[in-house]
Amino acid sequence: MLRKIILLICLCLIWGGLRSQTKLVPVSEGWAGNSINAVVFRKNSLVTYKNTQFIGFYNPEGKVVLGKRKLGSAKWELITTIFRGNVHDAHNSISIMVDGAGYLHVAWDHHGNALNYARSVTPLSLRLTDKIPMTGIEETNVTYPEFYKMPDGDLLFFYRDGRSGQGNMVINRYRVQTKKWQQLHANLIDGEGKQNAYCQTCVDERGTIHVSWVWRSSPDVASNHDMCYARSTDGGLTWEKSTGEKYVLPINGSTAEYVCRIPQNSELINQTSMTTDEAGHPFIASYWRDANSDIPQYHLIYNVDKVWQELSMGFRKTPFSLSGMGTKRIPISRPQIIIKGKGADVSARLLFRDSERGEKVSMAVCNHIAENNWKITDLTTSEVGAWEPSFDTELWKQKKQLHIFVQRVEQVDAEGVAKSNGQMVFVLETK
């Protein structure tokens, strides 16, 4: 009873501290001993199909919890599944997506282990099948599972087969009509045993698949370097550069299109985010340290009028260094980038968390990207620890409504686990 009273008081304080034009909807308590529920590479933590929004997270006991609600409602229907994950490893996150027929797909608990995948037994249901294979090919060493939805309702599933510094990118496609998965590529980007690609992906309104990546030469995050790009206009079968030049597959270090050269030991982070404007121009968000500075800054790399451009947002003041292996406790989060409009005059929104701002949920807004003038707003007054942003990508595509997964979590370097009780999971709705 005392715990419930304290929780209600905390909820009131958070609600009272919200900025105008935001609404914080509580869901349930989740595991918070590390950042597994709040890592940036969850694709997705939230997803909307028509008027129903789904959510997935680990509860304090490490079990997979699924939920749904009608948009506009604060009442969630939740189930605790029979599945559980190794919540002591922050890599092992949950990713969800809903296909064009309304079936929920769930992948969970991956860091170099066999595929854990299930889907709902009926459309819009939270009840899942038993754990099932996708294709049965290259499914024994899975890391970083990510779902993406195509305009026709089919799904893509990206993951790494292998380990840090030596891994291949696998792509599967799910056909709604047949309810079957097909492997498109066992190795789209080949590190040739010397490095591996850490990617970010998006699908634009036309169905073009955009992939960008940094190379990593060893398990040490400090070995991240460069930013590369590829796209597919035929559903992932063939790939090309931004110029239209066709790739010979697999792509490797000598054939990749380098859109920004960034040397090792530049505090370049991996697995951030990318999107496109309404015309299909790619925008990639990341952070790194320029050669003449010791302060990592958020950067935006984008291609408009067939020219790659890079800008530094330049608002950070505090240096830090990335080095070592495993999940890091870093003073800033990896960013999420959101774009409105098209062409050189698009507006951009960057979601992030920074210790300089008290580890709140923050958003930097630039109304005209060519001006590179960013205004920063904190969307909460309460800190969120080691949280990184993820949001309902499908709701943004459909209605330009931004719903963000929020939970206060902790993170100790090198897969450490903090002594933390369960913390409430919220959906932060912004207008």
C-alpha positions, 0 to 999 in steps of 0.5 A: 500500500505504501508503495502505491501511495508513493507511486501516485504521489510521483505520478502527480508530481510528473503530471504537474511538471509536464510542459503544455501541449503534452500528456503523460499516460501511465501504463504499468511498472517495468524493469528499470535496472538497466536501459533494456526497455528504453534503448533507441534501437527498439523498432518498435516500442509503440506501434499503432494500427488504425485506431489501436495502439500497441506497446511492449516492455519487460516487467520487473520480473523480466517477463514480456508484457504486451498492451493495447488501447484505443487512441485517446484512451488512458485505459490499457489492456495488458497481458503478461506473456509466458515469455521472458528475457535476459533483462540483465543485458540491455541489448536484449530488447523487445521489438514489435510491429503490426502487419497490414492485416492487423497481426502483432509480431513480436521479437525479444531477448536477442544478443547472439542467441537463437531467434525468439519470435511469435505473432498474435493468433488473431488480428488485434489480439495480444495472445501470441503463438508459441515461439516459431521460426521465420525462415529457419535460415541464419536464425541461431545468432541473432542480435538487434531485431528490427521490424519495418512496415511497407506501404502494402502492409508487408513487413521487413525484419532486419537483424545482425547475424554474428557478433560485434566487429564480425557480423552480417546484416540479414533481411527477411520479408513477411508477405501478408497474403501468404503469412510467410517469411522469405529471406531476401539477403543473408548478408546485405553488408559484408564486413569481410571478417574485419568489421561490421555495419551498425545500421539505422533504417527507414521506409518512406511513403513510396516504399523505398527502403533507406539504410545508413550505417557506421563501420565498427572494427572491433567490439570497442565502441571507439572503433566506430567510423564513417557513415555510409548509405544504400537504398532499395526501390524494389522492396529490398531485392536490389540496392543502389547508391543515392546517385542511382548507381547499382550495388553489386551485393554484398556491399563492403567497405570498398564499394559502399557510398561514404556520405560522411567521413568520420575517423575512429576515436571521434566518439561516433555512436552507432545505431541512431536513427534516420528518416526521410522528408515527404519527397524521400530525401534521407536524413540521418541523425547521430553524434560525434566529436569534430577534429577541432573539439573535445565536445561531442555534438549532435549532427544531421547528415542529409541529401537534398538536390542530390548533394550530401550535407552535414551540419553540427547542431552545436548546442552541447558544452560538455566533453565526454569519451566513448571507449570500451565494450558493452552497453555504456552509461553515456551522458547523452542519449542517441537521438531520434530524428523527425522531419516535416515538409520537403526539400531544403526548407524542411523542419526537423525535431530531434528527441534526446536526453542530456545530463546538461539538461538534467536528463529530461526528455528533450526536443530540439526544433529547427523550423528551417533546416538551412538556417541550423537554428535549434530551439530546445524544449524539455518535455518533462521536468523529471529526469529519466536516467539513462532513457533513450527515445523511441516513438510510434513511427506508424502513428507519426506516418498516419496522423503526424501525432508524436507518442513517445515511450518514456520510462526512468531507467538506469544503466551501469557500464559493461552490462552492469545492473543497477539496484532499482525497483520497477519504474512506471512506463508511460506514453508521452503524447505531444501536440 
